[in-house]
Amino acid sequence: MSENAQLNEIVGRGYQHGFVTDIESESLPPGLDEDVVRKISAIKREPAFLTEWRLRAYRHWLTMREPEWAHVRVQPINYQDLSYYSAPKAKTDGPKSLDEVDPKLLATYEKLGVPLHERARLAGVAVDAVFDSVSVATTFKDRLEKAGVVFCSFSEAVQKHPELIERYLGSVVPHTDNYYACLNSAVFSDGSFVYIPKGVRCPMELSTYFRINAAKTGQFERTLIIADEGSHVSYLEGCTAPMRDENQLHAAVVELIALDHAEIKYSTVQNWYPGDENGVGGIYNFVTKRGECRGRNSKISWTQVETGSAITWKYPSCVLRGENSVGEFYSVALANHHQQADTGTKMIHIGANTRSTIVSKGISAGHGQNTYRGLVKILPTASGARNFTQCDSLLMSGECGAHTFPYVEVKNPTATVEHEASTSRISEDQLFYCLQRGIAEEDAVNMIVNGFCKSVFKELPMEFAVEAQNLLAVSLEGSVG
Amino acid sequence: MLEINALQTRIGDKEILRGLNLTVKAGEVHAIMGPNGAGKSSLAYTLAGRPGYDVTSGSVRFEGADLLALAPEERAQAGLFLGFQYPVEIPGVNNVYLLKAALNAARKHRGLPEVDAFEFLTLVREKMRLMQMDEAFLSRGVNEGFSGGEKKRNEILQMLVLEPKLALLDETDSGLDIDALKVVANGVNSLRSADRAVVLVTHYQRLLDYIKPDVVHVLARGRIIKTGGPELALELEARGYDWLLADAA
């Protein structure tokens, strides 16, 4: 850290302490200006470099406009109507017991096979005894600490490892990157932080599921994962059961950094509230996810199963800077009812002999609109770079749509780029074949759809793969036609 | 076991079956032969309940129950099996997975618990040996990249595992070389028993050399126009169908 930054930090710290008790217990009123940004930073007792960074982002955001190129229809968002900080909900706010929780939600948990005690937590039941998970979480913390792995909330990392934050924050997704990432940079509330030291293979899969203290991170999450030289980590993100989040806008940023010989595997199962059958309500999921293979022989692999949100707008990408580095993107995106998904990836080849693989499976049902948008860019420096893209769409109704926008820019003649694409309708022949073997229609549809997604599901960690299959089944209920 | 009475069907506006009568008793093997476009495959699809094959009149009783009132999967669970002429590929779905789901659906219908994984594999392996199939088939996608002959063997394998009461085999012999034909016939013969029945739809007498039918029918113009013993198939092989069609006209 530079001397200047250190100084700022100390100054900032002193300044901010005074605020804490005043503000921590209250919510900020709706609206966004520099003062709000400062207050958020103050509440979180952030060092000055971070406050300044947020302000730079905010000022830049004012000069930007919402992107309009995505293949989605968005209701206008009034950013002055949103509240950018709310104190943690009091325990008395939530339902007191499972009896008070929407039975429809509980039925879904049951179908997903979420354990009973977890159902209560996911449904937001205010219970004081925090289940088995606490002891589980503690055991996990011990093991991780022994290995030297840092896995904590973003806010905690700001306090305990400011030098890592200052060095890496915004180094993959700069605060100027895009409208939503810029907004996130100004007002992000919390998120996850992971640092894997040199040569360490993280002893377990890291999952937000276990990180109780950040269960409610709000709509502007920030995640930063750093895999130091020769390290390895597998990170699982997401709700394994649907969260009925009332927030309309979810604008998260995820940054991954892999140094020499390091490997990061990032898996997401996203199942936010998609709105009802008529397209009313639901989350706008506008997320910026990007990983940089900064070191030689490093590898970043994204696997995502997207079944929720009214609108999904995300492109987990890889910047392949280090020689021989590898980027992968495996995706299943489902758009049912009136959902709209515009998702894909960007593979930016900078280093020599970099390789990337893209496998995208889009499923459209009901009136759903599913768009794959992908960019493969081979820069002049990327001699011997290779990409393989496979992009398949499955249509399940007459009213849905599948769209594919592949962009390929090759500036090095030694590169190899392959693209395969297909669009198919769920075939009556396949369905009848299964029925004739005595398999019920809904089971048959699930079987066929799961078969279609197999090459992605096999990339998911075992338990996640099972959940993803169940999730797809629940999301597709009654969608045959 | 199967009683078809004055069955009339159509696909869209096109009349297919025009008053077809057929009775198959338990323990019997029937062969249905006939010229192209006579309605042989349509009969098989209609019995299996394929959408688009509309019954306009007539009745079908299967084991005493009204077959036409059942959904396709219920017909299958009740013990009706259709060996497809062109088995469809289902990419990414393992053969063994489909097979197990099908067997469990049938067991559930009979009030039995789900099959034990070990017993299931033992059963499947035994049937695969009979069909001279390599075990690698199990982990491949359903019919995915199979040759024509492999697909037909796979149909018979499914039949052997599911042990249906009535098997309708739609041109299971087409596209098979003589060795594969013997294997397939062997499989079908192994299922023959006093409480089961088989209906073979075929163009060729050749299959009937290996699976001896009790009754041979000629289906033409949407009806059974002639019924006889195994010798009828030989006569058809020698004389074709024209003489029968002239009689029927």
Contacts between the chains, C-beta under 8 A, distances in Angstrom:
chain1	res1	chain2	res2	distance
A	427	B	88	7.0
A	428	B	51	6.9
A	429	B	88	4.3
A	430	B	88	5.3
A	430	B	90	5.2
A	432	B	48	8.0
A	432	B	50	5.6
A	432	B	51	7.1
A	432	B	72	6.7
A	433	B	84	6.9
A	433	B	87	7.1
A	433	B	88	4.9
A	433	B	90	7.1
A	433	B	142	8.0
A	434	B	90	7.6
A	434	B	98	7.2
A	435	B	49	7.7
A	435	B	71	7.6
A	435	B	72	4.2
A	435	B	73	4.6
A	435	B	76	6.9
A	436	B	48	5.4
A	436	B	72	6.0
A	436	B	73	7.7
A	436	B	75	8.0
A	436	B	76	5.4
A	436	B	81	7.7
A	436	B	82	5.2
A	436	B	84	7.8
A	437	B	76	6.0
A	437	B	98	6.7
A	437	B	101	7.6
A	437	B	102	3.8
A	437	B	105	7.4
A	437	B	158	6.8
A	437	B	162	7.3
A	438	B	73	5.4
A	438	B	76	3.7
A	438	B	77	4.5
A	438	B	102	5.3
A	438	B	105	3.9
A	438	B	106	5.2
A	438	B	109	7.2
A	438	B	162	7.5
A	439	B	73	6.3
A	439	B	98	7.7
A	439	B	101	5.3
A	439	B	102	6.0
A	439	B	105	5.4
A	440	B	73	5.5
A	440	B	105	7.1
A	441	B	73	7.0
A	443	B	101	6.7
A	447	B	90	7.5
A	447	B	93	5.4
A	447	B	97	7.4
A	447	B	98	7.1
A	447	B	101	6.8
A	448	B	90	6.0
A	448	B	93	6.7
A	450	B	92	7.1
A	450	B	93	7.2
A	451	B	90	5.7
A	451	B	91	5.7
A	451	B	92	3.1
A	451	B	93	3.7
A	451	B	141	6.8
A	451	B	142	7.9
A	452	B	91	7.0
A	452	B	92	5.9
A	453	B	92	7.3
A	454	B	91	7.9
A	454	B	92	3.7
A	454	B	93	7.9
A	455	B	92	7.2
